[in-house]
Amino acid sequence: MNDNKDYLVEIKKNSKEFRKKILLMSYEAGHSSAHIGGAFSSVEILSTLFTKFFNYNKNNPADPSRDRFILSKGHGCLVYYSMLSSMGYITKEELKTFEKNGSNLLGHPVKNQELGIEFSNGSLGMGLSIGIGLSIGYKRKVKKNKVYVLMGDGECNEGSVWESIMCAPNFDLDNLITFIDNNNFQQTGSNDEILKNKNLKSKFENFGWEVFEVDGHNEEQLLTTINKLNLNNKKPKAIICKTIKGKGISFTENDNKWHHSVLTKSNYEEAIKELENNEIG
């Protein structure tokens, strides 16, 4: 129990730092728009994963024993780069180059193993199938590597996602853990306005997955849920994370214009001030 409490303090601290880095990258990008909303909604998911569970080697991003992470919702790359920075792969100065000429940090991830970026990703609906391929490979080689995939709920409109969801249980991929950022928005509106996709938990379960549903901003729930995943029942794992788009900054929360908007100096200063005034629980 004390171990979990220690981790919770660290996770909350890292979540706050992730948001600061997201704001820094977005602001430094200048007139370039950035996907802040979908990055903020995923912060606690990746902070919990990075702090407690993700197996990596800071000095060797190509370590064959490492776990693998795939950002299927590629437009949410600001939170991914924040995680990689905390892992020691990307410096703070390089974060400031986001979307600038010659930068390695583009608006969607481009594979760069030295920076820990495992896969290029732009088109939605592809990450889970990549994860399945990796998971099958590790199974056949009798390796203990885990494969983590982060998807968006709007992304679940893609037919390729459901082909992958149907496929994974057939290969007993208990080494595949998928997070769904269920923030109820996509690029041009709410899920209900565009294509209703309710009952994700029962749908995954009906396809043969082990499924959990959590508050995606509650680090304790995330920590407890990932801790209790049954890696011996041969089922792939799905954790449906109920989230708020733009979570953490009052003027971005549940405002879909921050799916892709320019962060001004006044926005940046207001957001940083709000974060600084928020105590870590």
Helices and strands as residue ranges (DSSP letters): H 2-28, H 36-40, H 43-48, I 49-53, E 68-71, G 74-76, H 77-86, H 92-95, G 113-115, H 127-140, E 147-152, G 154-157, H 159-167, G 168-171, E 176-182, E 185-186, E 189-190, H 191-194, H 200-206, E 210-215, H 219-227, E 237-242, G 256-259, H 265-277
